[in-house]
């Protein structure tokens, strides 16, 4: 592992930094100043939530067009440009006045943060590595979890010391003057195959265009499985205050489970990367939802505080596994030539799921539907999807073998 990291340090570091600083556009980061934003603009919780959802959906639509740039331009250029866009959005949040400008700001934060930074990192790494794709993806995607563990604490410290607008100015300066030039330098040259690279034993895959992938019925079944973790995870995280009030738990106790969540995410991501390199992503696909199902059922039925930590551990395993697995499965199925365009659809759908989940469950809560039953319904949905993924994995592997024979 250490030799692999040393040999590919610049590309792995560039992908890690993009993943790490995507935090500036993630829901958990933006929500740190949600109270101040609502007070500043005179918004209710519902109005702020509606504006946030619309801006997030707009970013998902925009990503369908912007995301294909990874196929046409060098990753270093697109990554640095995405960080510059993220910095501009942070500046706008600090200077912003007026509801319309706030909506545009959130749109840009979501587009360049959760959207493009992660999209560029994952797509580039998946293209550059073949036999060791799983290992490379696991080392870069854990940047998301490291960012979640470090950046919110730093942001809150600055916000308490100098105000929320100043904290956004600091974030903008960091992205623009430090991270963007660094990523541009690290990724200024695309990684080329080396003679020392392990020989891939995987069958050759035909390079599908985005149009061909969208006409493939199996694409939508695979996409449905991909959307389960962000839908369930974001929904439960968004309503964590309501859940703690419902159970009579303290919010501090719930928050104390996040270190366990981060640790489980990192360990499972690295383990999944090794398993992908050994068995391929398609063989692991049928079981990746199992920890999410167990954790969601436990949280739905449990009333004791230990269920918080069971959920955090299970969701951490699910998120770490899915983050690595889903970066590797798409190039295995659809090739790498048009991977940026294809993944832009997937990332856009993921962003949509993270917006739709909290909104849908919030409406059901307002209508009086039991939240525990809603979580059980989410677990059932994941279990049904897991049952579908078993034959889907077999069918995709058979098609992959047929394509390899045709290419040969």
C-alpha positions as CSV (number, residue, x, y, z in Angstrom):
1,X,0.0,0.0,0.0
2,X,2.8,2.5,0.9
3,X,4.6,1.8,-2.3
4,X,1.4,2.3,-4.2
5,X,0.8,5.7,-2.5
6,X,4.4,6.9,-3.0
7,X,4.3,5.9,-6.7
8,X,1.0,7.7,-7.3
9,X,1.2,10.4,-4.7
10,X,0.4,13.4,-6.9
11,X,-2.8,12.0,-8.4
12,X,-4.0,10.5,-5.2
13,X,-3.3,13.7,-3.3
14,X,-5.2,15.8,-6.0
15,X,-8.2,13.5,-5.8
16,X,-8.1,13.5,-2.0
17,X,-8.0,17.4,-1.8
18,X,-11.0,17.7,-4.2
19,X,-12.9,15.2,-2.0
20,X,-11.8,16.9,1.2
21,X,-12.8,20.5,0.2
22,X,-16.1,19.4,-1.4
23,X,-17.3,19.8,2.2
24,X,-17.9,23.5,1.5
25,X,-20.8,22.6,-0.6
26,X,-22.2,19.7,1.5
27,X,-25.4,20.0,3.4
28,X,-23.8,19.4,6.8
29,X,-21.4,22.3,6.2
30,X,-23.9,24.8,4.8
31,X,-26.3,24.1,7.6
32,X,-23.8,25.2,10.2
33,X,-24.8,28.8,9.4
34,X,-28.4,28.0,8.7
35,X,-29.7,29.8,11.8
36,X,-27.8,33.0,11.0
37,X,-28.9,32.8,7.3
38,X,-32.6,32.5,8.3
39,X,-32.3,35.4,10.8
40,X,-30.5,37.6,8.3
41,X,-33.0,37.0,5.5
42,X,-36.1,36.6,7.6
43,X,-36.8,33.0,6.5
44,X,-38.8,30.4,8.3
45,X,-37.5,26.8,8.4
46,X,-39.9,25.8,5.6
47,X,-38.9,28.8,3.4
48,X,-35.2,28.1,3.9
49,X,-35.7,24.4,3.3
50,X,-37.7,25.1,0.1
51,X,-35.0,27.5,-1.2
52,X,-32.3,25.0,-0.4
53,X,-34.2,22.1,-2.2
54,X,-34.8,24.2,-5.3
55,X,-31.2,25.3,-5.5
56,X,-30.0,21.8,-5.0
57,X,-32.3,20.5,-7.8
58,X,-31.0,23.3,-10.1
59,X,-27.5,22.2,-9.4
60,X,-28.4,18.6,-10.3
61,X,-29.8,19.8,-13.7
62,X,-26.7,22.0,-14.4
63,X,-24.4,19.1,-13.6
64,X,-25.8,17.1,-16.5
65,X,-24.2,19.7,-18.8
66,X,-21.1,20.7,-16.9
67,X,-20.2,17.2,-15.8
68,X,-19.1,16.1,-19.3
69,X,-16.2,18.5,-19.2
70,X,-14.2,15.9,-17.5
71,X,-14.1,13.9,-20.7
72,X,-13.0,16.9,-22.8
73,X,-10.4,18.7,-20.6
74,X,-7.6,17.7,-18.2
75,X,-8.7,16.8,-14.7
76,X,-6.3,19.4,-13.2
77,X,-7.9,22.2,-15.2
78,X,-11.5,21.1,-14.5
79,X,-10.7,20.5,-10.8
80,X,-9.0,23.9,-10.3
81,X,-11.9,25.6,-12.1
82,X,-14.4,23.9,-9.9
83,X,-12.6,25.0,-6.8
84,X,-12.5,28.6,-8.1
85,X,-16.2,28.4,-8.7
86,X,-16.6,27.1,-5.1
87,X,-14.5,30.0,-3.8
88,X,-16.7,32.5,-5.7
89,X,-19.8,30.9,-4.1
90,X,-18.3,31.2,-0.6
91,X,-17.5,34.8,-1.3
92,X,-21.1,35.4,-2.4
93,X,-22.3,33.8,0.8
94,X,-20.2,36.2,2.8
95,X,-21.2,39.3,0.9
96,X,-24.7,38.3,-0.2
97,X,-27.8,40.5,0.2
98,X,-31.2,39.5,-1.0
99,X,-33.1,36.2,-1.4
100,X,-32.4,35.8,-5.1
101,X,-28.7,36.1,-4.6
102,X,-28.9,33.6,-1.7
103,X,-30.6,31.1,-4.0
104,X,-27.8,31.6,-6.7
105,X,-25.2,31.2,-4.0
106,X,-26.6,27.9,-2.7
107,X,-26.9,26.7,-6.3
108,X,-23.2,27.4,-6.9
109,X,-22.2,25.8,-3.6
110,X,-24.0,22.6,-4.4
111,X,-22.9,22.5,-8.0
112,X,-19.2,23.0,-7.4
113,X,-19.0,21.4,-3.9
114,X,-21.0,18.3,-3.7
115,X,-21.3,18.1,-7.4
116,X,-18.1,18.9,-9.5
117,X,-15.4,18.4,-6.9
118,X,-16.4,14.8,-6.1
119,X,-17.3,14.2,-9.8
120,X,-13.9,15.2,-11.1
121,X,-12.0,13.3,-8.4
122,X,-13.9,10.1,-8.8
123,X,-14.1,10.1,-12.6
124,X,-10.4,10.9,-13.1
125,X,-9.2,8.3,-10.6
126,X,-11.5,5.7,-12.2
127,X,-10.0,6.5,-15.7
128,X,-6.4,6.5,-14.6
129,X,-6.4,3.2,-12.7
130,X,-7.6,-0.2,-13.8
131,X,-6.2,-3.2,-11.9
132,X,-5.8,-1.0,-8.7
133,X,-8.9,1.1,-9.3
134,X,-10.6,0.1,-6.0
135,X,-7.5,0.9,-3.9
136,X,-7.1,4.3,-5.6
137,X,-10.7,5.2,-5.2
138,X,-10.8,4.2,-1.5
139,X,-7.8,6.5,-0.8
140,X,-9.3,9.5,-2.5
141,X,-12.9,9.2,-1.4
142,X,-12.0,9.1,2.3
143,X,-11.2,12.7,1.8
144,X,-14.9,13.4,2.0
145,X,-15.0,11.8,5.5
146,X,-11.8,13.6,6.6
147,X,-13.3,16.9,5.5
148,X,-16.5,16.1,7.4
149,X,-14.4,15.5,10.6
150,X,-12.2,18.6,10.4
151,X,-13.7,21.4,8.4
152,X,-17.0,21.9,10.3
153,X,-15.1,22.3,13.6
154,X,-12.8,24.9,12.1
155,X,-15.7,26.7,10.5
156,X,-17.6,26.9,13.8
157,X,-14.5,28.1,15.7
158,X,-14.1,31.0,13.2
159,X,-17.8,31.7,13.1
160,X,-17.9,32.0,16.9
161,X,-14.8,34.2,17.0
162,X,-15.4,36.5,14.0
163,X,-18.9,35.9,12.7
164,X,-20.5,33.7,10.1
165,X,-19.8,35.9,7.1
166,X,-16.1,36.0,8.0
167,X,-16.0,32.2,8.2
168,X,-17.3,32.0,4.6
169,X,-14.6,34.6,3.6
170,X,-11.9,32.3,5.1
171,X,-13.4,29.3,3.3
172,X,-13.3,31.3,0.0
173,X,-9.6,32.3,0.5
174,X,-8.6,28.7,1.3
175,X,-10.3,27.3,-1.8
176,X,-9.0,30.1,-4.2
177,X,-5.5,30.8,-3.0
178,X,-4.4,27.5,-1.6
179,X,-6.4,24.5,-2.8
180,X,-7.1,25.4,-6.4
181,X,-3.5,26.1,-7.3
182,X,-2.3,23.0,-5.5
183,X,-4.8,20.8,-7.3
184,X,-4.0,22.4,-10.6
185,X,-0.3,21.6,-10.0
186,X,-0.8,18.1,-8.7
187,X,-3.1,17.1,-11.6
188,X,-1.5,19.2,-14.4
189,X,-0.5,15.9,-16.1
190,X,-2.9,13.0,-16.4
191,X,-1.6,9.7,-15.2
192,X,-0.5,7.4,-18.0
193,X,-0.3,3.6,-17.7
194,X,3.1,2.3,-16.5
195,X,5.0,-0.8,-17.2
196,X,5.1,-1.4,-13.4
197,X,1.3,-1.4,-13.1
198,X,-0.3,-4.8,-12.4
199,X,-1.8,-6.5,-15.4
200,X,-5.5,-6.3,-15.2
201,X,-7.3,-9.7,-15.5
202,X,-10.7,-8.1,-16.0
203,X,-12.4,-8.5,-19.4
204,X,-12.2,-5.6,-21.8
205,X,-15.3,-3.4,-21.8
206,X,-16.8,-1.6,-24.7
207,X,-16.9,2.2,-24.2
208,X,-20.6,3.2,-24.1
209,X,-21.7,6.8,-24.9
210,X,-24.1,8.5,-22.5
211,X,-26.9,8.1,-25.0
212,X,-26.3,4.4,-25.2
213,X,-26.2,4.1,-21.4
214,X,-29.4,6.0,-21.0
215,X,-31.1,3.6,-23.5
216,X,-29.9,0.6,-21.5
217,X,-32.7,-0.7,-19.1
218,X,-30.1,-2.2,-16.8
219,X,-28.7,1.3,-16.2
220,X,-31.8,2.4,-14.4
221,X,-31.9,-0.7,-12.1
222,X,-28.2,-0.1,-11.2
223,X,-28.9,3.6,-10.7
224,X,-31.8,2.8,-8.3
225,X,-29.5,0.8,-6.2
226,X,-26.9,3.6,-6.2
227,X,-29.5,6.2,-4.9
228,X,-30.6,4.2,-1.8
229,X,-27.7,5.2,0.5
230,X,-27.8,8.9,-0.1
231,X,-31.6,9.0,0.1
232,X,-31.7,7.1,3.4
233,X,-28.6,8.6,5.0
234,X,-29.4,12.2,4.1
235,X,-33.0,11.8,5.3
236,X,-32.0,10.5,8.7
237,X,-29.2,13.1,9.1
238,X,-31.6,15.9,8.2
239,X,-34.2,14.9,10.7
240,X,-31.7,13.9,13.5
241,X,-33.1,16.7,15.8
242,X,-36.6,15.4,15.4
243,X,-35.5,11.8,16.0
244,X,-33.7,12.7,19.2
245,X,-36.7,14.6,20.5
246,X,-38.9,11.6,19.5
247,X,-36.7,9.2,21.4
248,X,-35.9,11.4,24.4
249,X,-32.2,11.3,23.6
250,X,-29.8,14.3,23.9
251,X,-28.5,15.8,20.7
252,X,-25.0,15.7,22.2
253,X,-25.3,11.9,22.6
254,X,-26.4,11.5,19.0
255,X,-23.5,13.7,17.8
256,X,-21.0,11.7,19.9
257,X,-21.6,8.8,17.5
258,X,-20.1,10.7,14.5
259,X,-16.4,9.7,15.3
260,X,-17.5,6.1,15.2
261,X,-19.3,6.8,11.9
262,X,-16.1,8.4,10.4
263,X,-13.9,5.6,11.6
264,X,-16.3,2.9,10.1
265,X,-16.4,4.8,6.8
266,X,-12.7,5.0,6.4
267,X,-12.0,1.4,7.3
268,X,-14.8,0.0,5.1
269,X,-13.7,2.2,2.2
270,X,-10.2,0.9,2.3
271,X,-11.4,-2.7,2.8
272,X,-13.8,-2.4,-0.1
273,X,-11.1,-1.0,-2.3
274,X,-9.0,-4.1,-1.7
275,X,-12.0,-6.4,-2.3
276,X,-12.8,-4.6,-5.6
277,X,-9.2,-5.1,-6.9
278,X,-9.5,-8.8,-6.0
279,X,-13.1,-9.7,-7.0
280,X,-14.4,-6.7,-9.1
281,X,-17.1,-4.3,-8.1
282,X,-19.9,-6.2,-9.8
283,X,-19.3,-9.3,-7.6
284,X,-19.5,-7.1,-4.4
285,X,-22.5,-5.1,-5.7
286,X,-25.3,-7.5,-4.3
287,X,-24.3,-7.1,-0.7
288,X,-23.3,-3.5,-0.3
289,X,-26.7,-2.4,1.0
290,X,-26.7,-5.0,3.8
291,X,-25.1,-2.7,6.5
292,X,-27.6,0.1,5.7
293,X,-30.6,-2.3,6.1
294,X,-29.3,-3.6,9.4
295,X,-28.6,-0.1,10.7
296,X,-31.9,1.4,9.6
297,X,-34.0,-1.4,11.1
298,X,-32.0,-1.1,14.4
299,X,-32.6,2.7,14.5
300,X,-36.3,2.3,13.7
301,X,-37.0,-0.3,16.4
302,X,-34.5,0.7,19.1
303,X,-35.3,3.0,22.0
304,X,-32.1,2.8,23.9
305,X,-29.2,5.1,23.2
306,X,-26.9,2.3,22.1
307,X,-28.9,2.1,18.9
308,X,-27.4,5.5,18.0
309,X,-23.9,3.9,17.8
310,X,-25.2,0.8,16.0
311,X,-26.7,3.1,13.4
312,X,-23.5,5.2,13.1
313,X,-21.3,2.1,12.7
314,X,-23.6,0.5,10.1
315,X,-24.2,3.6,8.1
316,X,-20.4,4.3,8.2
317,X,-19.8,0.9,6.7
318,X,-22.5,1.4,4.1
319,X,-21.2,4.8,3.1
320,X,-17.6,3.8,2.9
321,X,-18.4,0.8,0.9
322,X,-20.7,2.6,-1.5
323,X,-18.4,5.5,-2.0
324,X,-15.6,3.2,-3.3
325,X,-17.8,0.6,-5.0
326,X,-19.9,3.0,-7.0
327,X,-16.8,4.8,-8.3
328,X,-15.6,1.5,-9.7
329,X,-18.8,-0.2,-10.9
330,X,-19.6,2.3,-13.7
331,X,-16.3,2.0,-15.6
332,X,-16.6,-1.8,-15.2
333,X,-20.0,-1.7,-16.9
334,X,-19.8,1.2,-19.4
335,X,-16.0,1.8,-20.0
336,X,-14.0,5.0,-19.4
337,X,-14.1,7.0,-22.7
338,X,-17.4,8.7,-21.8
339,X,-17.3,8.2,-18.1
340,X,-17.6,11.9,-17.2
341,X,-20.8,12.3,-19.2
342,X,-22.3,9.1,-17.8
343,X,-21.3,9.9,-14.2
344,X,-22.8,13.4,-14.5
345,X,-26.2,11.7,-14.8
346,X,-25.5,9.6,-11.8
347,X,-24.2,12.5,-9.7
348,X,-27.1,14.6,-10.7
349,X,-29.6,11.9,-9.7
350,X,-27.7,11.5,-6.4
351,X,-28.0,15.2,-5.7
352,X,-31.7,14.9,-6.5
353,X,-32.1,12.0,-4.1
354,X,-30.5,14.0,-1.3
355,X,-32.9,16.8,-1.9
356,X,-36.0,14.7,-2.3
357,X,-35.5,12.4,0.8
358,X,-35.7,15.1,3.5
359,X,-38.5,16.9,1.8
360,X,-40.7,13.8,1.3
361,X,-40.3,12.5,4.8
362,X,-40.8,16.0,6.2
363,X,-44.2,16.2,4.5
364,X,-45.1,12.8,5.9
365,X,-44.1,13.8,9.4
366,X,-46.3,16.9,9.1
367,X,-49.2,14.7,8.0
368,X,-48.8,12.6,11.1
369,X,-47.1,9.5,9.7
370,X,-45.0,7.7,12.3
371,X,-41.2,8.3,11.7
372,X,-40.2,4.8,12.9
373,X,-42.5,3.3,10.3
374,X,-41.0,5.6,7.7
375,X,-37.5,4.3,8.6
376,X,-38.8,0.7,8.3
377,X,-40.2,1.5,4.9
378,X,-36.7,2.8,3.9
379,X,-35.1,-0.4,5.1
380,X,-37.7,-2.4,3.2
381,X,-37.0,-0.4,0.1
382,X,-33.3,-1.1,0.5
383,X,-33.9,-4.8,1.0
384,X,-36.0,-5.1,-2.2
385,X,-33.3,-3.3,-4.1
386,X,-30.7,-5.7,-2.7
387,X,-32.8,-8.6,-3.9
388,X,-32.9,-7.0,-7.4
389,X,-29.1,-6.4,-7.4
390,X,-28.3,-10.1,-7.1
391,X,-29.6,-11.2,-10.5
392,X,-28.6,-7.8,-12.0
393,X,-25.0,-8.4,-11.0
394,X,-25.1,-11.8,-12.7
395,X,-26.6,-10.4,-15.9
396,X,-24.1,-7.6,-16.1
397,X,-21.2,-9.9,-15.6
398,X,-22.5,-12.2,-18.4
399,X,-22.9,-9.2,-20.7
400,X,-19.5,-8.0,-19.8
401,X,-18.0,-11.4,-20.8
402,X,-19.9,-11.3,-24.1
403,X,-18.6,-7.8,-24.8
404,X,-15.0,-9.0,-24.0
405,X,-15.4,-11.9,-26.5
406,X,-16.7,-9.4,-29.1
407,X,-13.8,-7.0,-28.5
408,X,-11.3,-9.9,-28.7
